[in-house]
Amino acid sequence: MKEEKLPAHQKYSDVIRKFSADAVERIDKELYPVCEDLVDHLVTDIYGFSYKRPHIDIRVRHLISLGVLTAMGGCEPQLNFQLEAALNLGIPPDEVKEVFIQVAVFAGNARAINAANIFHKILMQRNSDGKNTKQ
């Protein structure tokens, strides 16, 4: 009898939930049906490998991730999720905004202002929802 393998997003749910309380459920509903194997691969790389490594903490690692996603452009859904996650991880908004400054210098103003606009919308939505985010 073949042993059933636990999906990666459930295996690494402890880390994933630090980013977003409902992320595991959203992965089940929105991403897993698209391509199970790809989702398992991505989740394992991100949450089972990268974010569990030693030497730099999750906060620094996440700021680096924000810089990369901002510089890449074209990945706004992922950037939106990770910007929300930064706040959920307790990263102050001013530190997130500093990422945009670094990106502007090294990768271009357009990428930086696009990310800053996404982040501004997130902050405004959180403020209207009554979530505390010091700006």
C-alpha positions in Angstrom: 0.0 0.0 0.0 1.4 3.4 -1.0 1.9 6.0 1.7 0.1 9.2 1.0 2.4 12.2 0.8 1.5 15.4 2.7 1.3 18.4 0.3 4.2 20.9 0.9 2.0 23.8 1.9 0.6 21.6 4.7 4.1 20.3 5.6 5.5 23.8 6.0 2.3 25.4 7.3 4.1 26.6 10.4 6.3 28.9 8.4 3.7 29.9 5.8 1.2 31.0 8.6 3.8 33.5 9.8 3.3 35.3 6.4 -0.5 35.1 6.3 -2.9 33.4 8.7 -5.0 32.2 5.8 -2.2 31.3 3.4 -2.5 27.6 3.7 -6.2 27.7 2.9 -5.6 30.1 0.0 -3.0 27.8 -1.4 -5.5 24.9 -1.2 -8.2 26.9 -2.9 -6.4 29.1 -5.4 -3.0 27.6 -6.3 -3.1 23.9 -5.6 -5.8 23.2 -8.2 -3.7 25.0 -10.9 -0.7 22.7 -10.8 -0.1 20.5 -7.6 3.5 19.6 -8.5 4.5 23.1 -9.3 3.0 24.4 -6.1 4.7 21.7 -4.0 8.0 22.6 -5.7 7.6 26.4 -5.1 6.5 26.0 -1.5 9.3 23.6 -0.7 11.9 25.9 -2.2 10.5 29.0 -0.5 9.3 27.8 2.9 11.1 24.5 3.3 14.5 25.6 2.1 15.0 29.4 1.8 13.1 30.7 4.9 14.4 27.9 7.1 18.1 28.5 6.5 20.5 29.8 9.2 22.7 32.9 9.2 20.1 35.6 8.5 16.8 35.9 10.2 13.4 35.8 8.6 13.0 39.6 8.7 16.2 40.3 6.7 15.5 37.4 4.3 12.1 38.9 3.7 13.4 42.4 3.0 15.7 40.8 0.4 12.8 39.0 -1.1 10.9 42.3 -1.4 13.8 43.9 -3.1 14.1 41.1 -5.6 10.3 41.0 -6.4 10.2 44.8 -6.7 13.2 44.8 -9.1 11.8 42.0 -11.2 8.5 43.6 -12.0 5.7 41.6 -13.6 5.0 39.6 -10.4 2.5 41.9 -8.8 0.4 39.2 -7.2 3.4 37.7 -5.5 4.7 41.2 -4.5 1.3 42.1 -3.1 1.3 38.9 -1.0 4.9 39.5 0.2 4.2 43.1 1.1 1.2 42.0 3.2 3.4 39.3 4.7 6.1 41.9 5.7 3.5 43.7 7.8 2.4 40.4 9.3 6.0 39.6 10.1 6.2 42.8 12.1 8.5 44.7 9.6 7.8 48.4 10.0 6.4 50.2 6.9 9.3 52.6 6.9 11.7 49.7 6.5 9.7 48.3 3.6 9.8 51.8 2.0 13.6 51.8 2.2 13.6 48.7 0.0 11.9 50.8 -2.7 14.6 53.4 -2.4 17.4 50.8 -2.9 15.5 49.3 -5.9 15.1 52.8 -7.4 18.9 53.3 -7.2 19.9 49.9 -8.6 17.0 48.7 -10.7 15.0 51.7 -11.7 12.5 54.2 -10.7 9.5 52.6 -12.5 9.9 49.3 -10.6 10.3 51.1 -7.3 7.3 53.4 -7.7 5.1 50.6 -8.9 5.9 48.6 -5.7 5.5 51.7 -3.6 2.0 52.2 -5.0 1.0 48.6 -4.3 2.3 49.0 -0.7 0.5 52.3 -0.3 -2.8 50.6 -1.3 -2.2 47.8 1.2 -1.5 50.4 4.0 -4.6 52.3 3.2 -6.7 49.2 3.1 -5.3 48.1 6.5 -6.0 51.5 8.0 -9.6 51.4 6.7 -9.9 47.9 8.2 -8.7 49.2 11.5 -5.4 47.2 11.4 -2.6 49.0 13.2 0.3 49.8 10.9 2.6 52.7 11.9 3.6 54.6 8.9 
